[in-house]
């Protein structure tokens, strides 16, 4: 092999290796039902604005928490998903009684507040701009948008239900989510 061919091969090999690096960066062992939910602290917003106190998962023991990771605010699939949560809020999430829904994306808090206000969403959004929450839950490898993963965390702080990806266009996905929330909210 000539020096020129070896150099070209080395460059191609390095480029190929580097293109795979982000897929493994920050990779976590897959979480399973029954595992303790990884704790985190993140800025959250509602339609009223940025919440004064950051959201810390461990401070929500005693209630059911749903983490709904999604790619990007105001995109078609994400809009279908969040509007479905809004429209079915009373049934799916017990109207927020001991149930907290947090939509998690890499969007900045300003974009999430604007969207929540315009669409009259009655739940929280987390601005995971550094992707730390997404990485802890396997919804992000440290680059790009979050995958559409969904976790139900029971009142004890354990993962009670996982669906990856959440099928936002499927009525069955919302039925299964409602069942998981009801089951979890019934456990103490």
C-alpha positions as CSV (number, residue, x, y, z in Angstrom):
1,X,0.0,0.0,0.0
2,X,1.5,3.4,-1.0
3,X,2.0,6.1,1.5
4,X,-0.8,8.1,-0.1
5,X,-3.2,5.1,0.1
6,X,-2.3,4.5,3.7
7,X,-2.9,8.2,4.5
8,X,-6.3,8.2,2.8
9,X,-7.2,5.0,4.6
10,X,-6.1,6.4,8.0
11,X,-8.2,9.6,7.4
12,X,-11.2,7.6,6.4
13,X,-10.8,5.2,9.4
14,X,-10.5,8.2,11.8
15,X,-13.5,9.9,10.3
16,X,-15.6,6.7,10.6
17,X,-14.5,6.2,14.2
18,X,-15.3,9.8,15.1
19,X,-18.7,9.6,13.5
20,X,-19.6,6.8,15.9
21,X,-18.2,8.5,19.0
22,X,-21.3,10.7,19.8
23,X,-23.5,7.6,19.8
24,X,-21.6,6.2,22.7
25,X,-20.8,9.4,24.6
26,X,-22.6,9.5,27.9
27,X,-24.4,6.2,27.1
28,X,-26.1,4.8,30.2
29,X,-27.1,1.3,31.2
30,X,-30.7,0.9,30.1
31,X,-33.1,1.7,32.8
32,X,-35.7,-0.9,33.7
33,X,-39.1,-0.9,35.5
34,X,-38.4,-1.2,39.2
35,X,-35.1,0.8,39.0
36,X,-34.7,3.9,41.2
37,X,-35.4,6.9,38.9
38,X,-32.2,8.9,38.5
39,X,-32.5,12.2,40.4
40,X,-32.0,15.5,38.6
41,X,-32.6,19.2,39.0
42,X,-33.7,21.3,36.0
43,X,-35.4,24.6,35.1
44,X,-39.1,24.1,34.5
45,X,-41.6,26.4,33.0
46,X,-45.4,26.7,32.7
47,X,-47.7,28.9,30.6
48,X,-47.1,31.5,33.4
49,X,-43.4,31.6,32.9
50,X,-40.1,30.2,34.3
51,X,-40.7,28.7,37.7
52,X,-38.8,30.4,40.5
53,X,-37.6,27.1,42.0
54,X,-35.9,24.5,39.9
55,X,-37.6,21.1,39.6
56,X,-35.8,18.4,41.6
57,X,-37.2,14.9,41.1
58,X,-36.5,13.7,44.6
59,X,-38.6,16.5,46.1
60,X,-41.7,14.9,44.3
61,X,-41.7,11.6,46.3
62,X,-45.3,10.8,47.3
63,X,-46.7,11.7,43.8
64,X,-46.5,10.1,40.4
65,X,-44.2,11.9,38.0
66,X,-44.3,11.4,34.2
67,X,-41.3,12.4,32.2
68,X,-42.2,12.8,28.5
69,X,-39.1,13.4,26.5
70,X,-39.7,14.9,23.1
71,X,-37.6,16.3,20.2
72,X,-38.6,19.9,19.7
73,X,-41.3,22.4,20.6
74,X,-43.9,23.3,18.0
75,X,-43.0,20.5,15.6
76,X,-45.9,18.5,14.2
77,X,-45.4,15.2,16.1
78,X,-44.6,17.0,19.4
79,X,-47.6,19.2,19.0
80,X,-49.9,16.2,18.5
81,X,-48.4,14.6,21.7
82,X,-48.6,17.6,23.9
83,X,-52.0,18.7,22.7
84,X,-53.2,15.1,23.4
85,X,-51.8,15.4,27.0
86,X,-53.6,18.8,27.4
87,X,-56.9,17.5,26.0
88,X,-56.8,14.3,28.1
89,X,-55.2,15.8,31.2
90,X,-58.1,15.2,33.5
91,X,-58.3,11.5,32.6
92,X,-54.6,10.6,31.9
93,X,-53.0,12.7,34.7
94,X,-55.8,12.8,37.3
95,X,-56.1,16.6,36.7
96,X,-52.7,17.0,38.4
97,X,-53.8,15.6,41.7
98,X,-50.6,13.9,43.1
99,X,-49.6,13.5,39.4
100,X,-47.0,15.7,37.8
101,X,-46.4,15.7,34.0
102,X,-43.1,17.2,32.8
103,X,-42.4,17.5,29.1
104,X,-38.6,17.4,28.6
105,X,-36.8,18.8,25.6
106,X,-33.6,20.6,24.7
107,X,-35.5,23.8,23.9
108,X,-34.7,26.9,25.8
109,X,-37.1,28.0,28.5
110,X,-38.2,31.0,26.4
111,X,-39.4,28.8,23.6
112,X,-41.2,26.4,26.0
113,X,-43.0,29.3,27.9
114,X,-44.2,30.8,24.6
115,X,-45.5,27.4,23.4
116,X,-47.1,26.6,26.7
117,X,-48.8,30.0,26.8
118,X,-50.0,29.8,23.1
119,X,-51.3,26.3,23.4
120,X,-52.6,26.7,27.0
121,X,-50.7,23.6,28.3
122,X,-51.5,23.1,32.0
123,X,-48.4,21.0,32.8
124,X,-44.7,21.6,33.2
125,X,-41.9,21.7,30.6
126,X,-38.2,21.2,31.5
127,X,-35.6,23.1,29.5
128,X,-32.9,20.4,29.4
129,X,-30.6,22.5,27.2
130,X,-27.5,20.7,28.5
131,X,-29.1,17.3,27.8
132,X,-28.2,16.0,31.3
133,X,-31.7,14.7,32.1
134,X,-32.0,13.1,28.6
135,X,-28.6,11.4,29.1
136,X,-29.5,10.1,32.5
137,X,-32.7,8.5,31.1
138,X,-31.2,7.3,27.8
139,X,-33.3,9.8,25.7
140,X,-30.1,11.5,24.5
141,X,-26.5,10.6,24.0
142,X,-25.3,14.2,24.5
143,X,-25.9,15.5,21.0
144,X,-29.0,16.3,19.0
145,X,-32.6,16.2,20.0
146,X,-34.2,14.0,22.7
147,X,-35.8,10.8,21.5
148,X,-39.5,10.4,22.3
149,X,-39.1,8.3,25.5
150,X,-41.7,8.3,28.3
151,X,-41.2,7.2,32.0
152,X,-43.8,6.9,34.8
153,X,-42.2,7.2,38.2
154,X,-44.1,6.0,41.2
155,X,-44.6,7.8,44.5
156,X,-41.6,5.9,46.0
157,X,-39.3,7.2,43.2
158,X,-39.0,4.0,41.2
159,X,-39.7,3.6,37.5
160,X,-43.1,2.0,37.1
161,X,-43.5,2.2,33.3
162,X,-41.3,2.9,30.3
163,X,-42.2,3.2,26.6
164,X,-39.6,4.0,24.0
165,X,-40.5,5.4,21.7
166,X,-43.8,6.8,22.8
167,X,-46.1,6.4,19.8
168,X,-47.8,9.8,19.9
169,X,-50.1,8.9,16.9
170,X,-51.5,5.8,18.6
171,X,-54.7,5.8,20.7
172,X,-53.4,2.6,22.4
173,X,-50.3,4.5,23.6
174,X,-52.5,6.9,25.6
175,X,-54.6,4.1,27.0
176,X,-51.5,2.3,28.2
177,X,-50.1,5.5,29.7
178,X,-53.4,6.2,31.5
179,X,-53.4,2.6,32.9
180,X,-49.7,3.0,34.0
181,X,-50.5,6.4,35.7
182,X,-53.6,5.0,37.5
183,X,-51.7,1.9,38.7
184,X,-48.7,4.0,39.9
185,X,-50.9,6.7,41.5
186,X,-52.7,3.9,43.4
187,X,-49.4,2.7,44.9
188,X,-48.0,4.5,47.9
